[in-house]
Amino acid sequence: MLPLTDEQRLVRDTVRAFAREELWPKAPEHDASGAFPWPQLKGLAELGLLGMTTPEAYGGAGLDAVSWALALEEIAYADPAVAVIVSVTSGLPQYMLLKFGTEEQKKRFLVPLAKGEWLGAFALTEPQAGSDPASLKTRAERVKGGWVLSGTKSWITSAGQADLYVVMARTGEGRTEITAFLVEKGTPGLSFGPPEAKMGLHAAHTGEVRLEEVLVPDDQVLGQVNKGLSHALAGLDSGRIGIAAQATGIARAAFDIAKDYADERVQFGKKIREFEGVAFKLADLDTRIAAARLLVWAAARKKDEGGRFTQEASRAKLFASELAVDATREAIQILGANGYHRDYRLERYYRDAKVTEIYEGTSEIQRLILARSLYR
Ligand SMILES: Cc1cc2nc3c(=O)[nH]c(=O)nc-3n(C[C@H](O)[C@H](O)[C@H](O)COP(=O)(O)OP(=O)(O)OC[C@H]3O[C@@H](n4cnc5c(N)ncnc54)[C@H](O)[C@@H]3O)c2cc1C
């Protein structure tokens, strides 16, 4: 393992203690009820964990991206639904505001997001535009002093709960003539669909963001007009490190449950960990978890160095998300019938893990990005 600094260790240990105490006990209940985890998010905000990598000058904790990844891994270990909310608000809107926002926008929008007084959402996907975001149809018509947005965004994390939406809308006829807009909750014409009935991550509400002639002033254009798609893709590079960390946390939680169980369960007069069929599964998962962490940290370090980190983020996201699905499936197998019981948490981790192979770019899209980057 790469050495961590004292500060990174402190972040990891502090978040681990909070997550075990405050998130782990509530996770099954939140999964069953679908209640949005506001009290837990408030606790994370008080620890400065909703704006970890945003500079202190803008209300954040000013930490490095490795610390952010360590924190997300610990949060996901305890409750993957909380992890995705935190990953999105910090990894996408805050990152995009920091990178592309004006000083005025940073003061007005980034500060409350980084302090955790607000939650942020990223609205790119539409019913007909998923892996191919350039096919989005939401339109922004030019009017005096601003733009009027109309369209429907689908599958938006924290829809209805978030205070700020980074909305990508078409501003020209060309395929990539898309612009990013900052839209505040409460703006006339902005409304939300109910939470979607998802397989997992029940506490992390996901839904439609509907825009009916929403007037957005010029000073709420984020970055350059007609460059919104590339701004969004840059945001996704950052977001994918968060999802990779989330997936690693899920894999580790499932692994730990299976490892402990294999040390207790006796069949044929032996602990089941003494059977090679079980022991090798654990050995493989342990190795893959260590590799996933290294990929996540490598991507985070590259991000901290500045410059592009697309390839590193895609590698980490692809590897860690496939691991999360495999680890949760294998852990259930190691527990046998108990793995299939809700009380052992693994069925929930299995349901929560699946989406890490889908959101912020499916595994197929990560492979496309990686294959292209081989010849750059
Ligand atoms: C829980 C959840 C939360 C989400 N949160 C957000 C959010 O906050 N903001 C947001 O904007 N979006 C969000 N999304 C949307 C998510 O990013 C998209 O679902 C994802 O990008 C895939 O798009 P799609 O579902 O339309 O699948 P499609 O693009 O329709 O793909 C269907 C299948 O075809 C494959 N495919 C497509 N194109 C290719 C290709 N060129 N080569 C090979 N295979 C291909 C895909 O890999 C997939 O297997 C969320 C989704 C979920 C489920």
The ligand as an SDF file (V2000), in Angstrom:
LIG
                    3D

 53 58  0  0  0  0  0  0  0  0999 V2000
  -29.2050    5.7830   -9.2820 C   0  0  0  0  0  0  0  0  0  0  0  0
  -28.7940    6.6470  -10.4300 C   0  0  0  0  0  0  0  0  0  0  0  0
  -28.3470    7.9320  -10.1930 C   0  0  0  0  0  0  0  0  0  0  0  0
  -27.9960    8.7500  -11.2690 C   0  0  0  0  0  0  0  0  0  0  0  0
  -27.6100   10.0540  -11.0160 N   0  0  0  0  0  0  0  0  0  0  0  0
  -27.4080   10.8970  -12.0700 C   0  0  0  0  0  0  0  0  0  0  0  0
  -27.1450   12.2890  -11.8400 C   0  0  0  0  0  0  0  0  0  0  0  0
  -27.0390   12.7530  -10.6760 O   0  0  0  0  0  0  0  0  0  0  0  0
  -27.0150   13.1110  -12.9040 N   0  0  0  0  0  0  0  0  0  0  0  0
  -27.1220   12.6540  -14.1870 C   0  0  0  0  0  0  0  0  0  0  0  0
  -27.0050   13.4590  -15.1050 O   0  0  0  0  0  0  0  0  0  0  0  0
  -27.3650   11.3360  -14.4400 N   0  0  0  0  0  0  0  0  0  0  0  0
  -27.5050   10.4550  -13.4070 C   0  0  0  0  0  0  0  0  0  0  0  0
  -27.7780    9.1300  -13.6410 N   0  0  0  0  0  0  0  0  0  0  0  0
  -27.8790    8.6480  -15.0240 C   0  0  0  0  0  0  0  0  0  0  0  0
  -26.6870    7.7800  -15.4330 C   0  0  0  0  0  0  0  0  0  0  0  0
  -25.5290    8.5280  -15.5340 O   0  0  0  0  0  0  0  0  0  0  0  0
  -27.0730    7.0780  -16.7380 C   0  0  0  0  0  0  0  0  0  0  0  0
  -28.0450    6.1070  -16.3890 O   0  0  0  0  0  0  0  0  0  0  0  0
  -25.8910    6.4150  -17.4120 C   0  0  0  0  0  0  0  0  0  0  0  0
  -25.0230    7.3710  -17.9500 O   0  0  0  0  0  0  0  0  0  0  0  0
  -26.3130    5.4350  -18.5160 C   0  0  0  0  0  0  0  0  0  0  0  0
  -27.2820    5.9790  -19.3480 O   0  0  0  0  0  0  0  0  0  0  0  0
  -28.6280    5.1650  -19.6670 P   0  0  0  0  0  0  0  0  0  0  0  0
  -29.1570    4.6510  -18.3730 O   0  0  0  0  0  0  0  0  0  0  0  0
  -29.5150    6.0320  -20.4750 O   0  0  0  0  0  0  0  0  0  0  0  0
  -28.1620    3.9210  -20.4900 O   0  0  0  0  0  0  0  0  0  0  0  0
  -27.9550    3.8570  -22.0950 P   0  0  0  0  0  0  0  0  0  0  0  0
  -27.0590    4.9530  -22.5100 O   0  0  0  0  0  0  0  0  0  0  0  0
  -29.2960    3.7530  -22.7540 O   0  0  0  0  0  0  0  0  0  0  0  0
  -27.1900    2.4840  -22.2570 O   0  0  0  0  0  0  0  0  0  0  0  0
  -27.8480    1.2270  -22.2650 C   0  0  0  0  0  0  0  0  0  0  0  0
  -26.7810    0.1450  -22.4540 C   0  0  0  0  0  0  0  0  0  0  0  0
  -26.1170    0.3490  -23.7080 O   0  0  0  0  0  0  0  0  0  0  0  0
  -24.7300    0.4460  -23.5060 C   0  0  0  0  0  0  0  0  0  0  0  0
  -24.1370    1.3940  -24.4520 N   0  0  0  0  0  0  0  0  0  0  0  0
  -24.5740    2.6380  -24.7860 C   0  0  0  0  0  0  0  0  0  0  0  0
  -23.7500    3.2060  -25.6690 N   0  0  0  0  0  0  0  0  0  0  0  0
  -22.7500    2.3200  -25.8900 C   0  0  0  0  0  0  0  0  0  0  0  0
  -21.5860    2.3210  -26.6980 C   0  0  0  0  0  0  0  0  0  0  0  0
  -21.2560    3.3870  -27.4510 N   0  0  0  0  0  0  0  0  0  0  0  0
  -20.7870    1.2210  -26.6840 N   0  0  0  0  0  0  0  0  0  0  0  0
  -21.0840    0.1510  -25.9030 C   0  0  0  0  0  0  0  0  0  0  0  0
  -22.1730    0.0880  -25.1260 N   0  0  0  0  0  0  0  0  0  0  0  0
  -22.9950    1.1580  -25.1060 C   0  0  0  0  0  0  0  0  0  0  0  0
  -24.5840    0.9460  -22.0650 C   0  0  0  0  0  0  0  0  0  0  0  0
  -23.2850    0.6640  -21.5360 O   0  0  0  0  0  0  0  0  0  0  0  0
  -25.6960    0.1970  -21.3700 C   0  0  0  0  0  0  0  0  0  0  0  0
  -25.2660   -1.1050  -21.0530 O   0  0  0  0  0  0  0  0  0  0  0  0
  -28.0790    8.2610  -12.5850 C   0  0  0  0  0  0  0  0  0  0  0  0
  -28.5160    6.9430  -12.8200 C   0  0  0  0  0  0  0  0  0  0  0  0
  -28.8650    6.1450  -11.7530 C   0  0  0  0  0  0  0  0  0  0  0  0
  -29.3460    4.7490  -12.0310 C   0  0  0  0  0  0  0  0  0  0  0  0
  1  2  1  0
  2  3  1  0
  2 52  2  0
  3  4  2  0
  4  5  1  0
  4 50  1  0
  5  6  2  0
  6  7  1  0
  6 13  1  0
  7  8  2  0
  7  9  1  0
  9 10  1  0
 10 11  2  0
 10 12  1  0
 12 13  2  0
 13 14  1  0
 14 15  1  0
 14 50  1  0
 15 16  1  0
 16 17  1  0
 16 18  1  0
 18 19  1  0
 18 20  1  0
 20 21  1  0
 20 22  1  0
 22 23  1  0
 23 24  1  0
 24 25  2  0
 24 26  1  0
 24 27  1  0
 27 28  1  0
 28 29  2  0
 28 30  1  0
 28 31  1  0
 31 32  1  0
 32 33  1  0
 33 34  1  0
 33 48  1  0
 34 35  1  0
 35 36  1  0
 35 46  1  0
 36 37  1  0
 36 45  1  0
 37 38  2  0
 38 39  1  0
 39 40  1  0
 39 45  2  0
 40 41  1  0
 40 42  2  0
 42 43  1  0
 43 44  2  0
 44 45  1  0
 46 47  1  0
 46 48  1  0
 48 49  1  0
 50 51  2  0
 51 52  1  0
 52 53  1  0
M  END
$$$$
